[in-house]
Amino acid sequence: MQADLFVGEVAVDAAFARAVRTPLDAASWVEHVPGWMSGAAVVFAELARVVPWKQHRRELYGQWFLEPRLTAEYRDLGEAPQPLRAAAAALSRHYGVRYDSLAARRRRVLAASRMLAAAQDTIADVAQACGYADHSAFTRQFRAVTGMTPRAFRKAAPP
């Protein structure tokens, strides 16, 4: 079990009162929420001190980036400290999607994007292999995560 990194007073603005949304294109945006978590500096200082970090290569919109990631993550949010559970609940309410389902959706779409880029399977076969009941549900979720359809993603993938 991961140590409790939330030392001191940590609070979350569950209303997202200062959120500023910047559109990237017709289907995607970035939201900046200044001051969303008070006490975050203490949390990140403690993370830097006690948790091992490593970089992972991550594909995003057809480009590869090095992304710092914690090597230890909570597999079950119920085991996480209260401030982290409160932050996850606030994110779920604000975006209308359970926080833990966002991570699962991203993993499924990442697996699908690898299959689309590497193999000649049909898009329907990729959807089924990644656990989607039908092609249209897969296309909707893939577009929501990547900003493009599976067909457009496959065409844009390097040979």
PyMOL commands that set and color helices and strands:
alter all, ss='L'
color gray80, all
select helices_A, chain A and resi 40-50+77-79+82-95+99-118+123-129+135-146+150-156
alter helices_A, ss='H'
color red, helices_A
select strands_A, chain A and resi 11-12+20-25+28-32+37-38+53-60+63-70
alter strands_A, ss='S'
color yellow, strands_A
deselect
rebuild
show_as cartoon
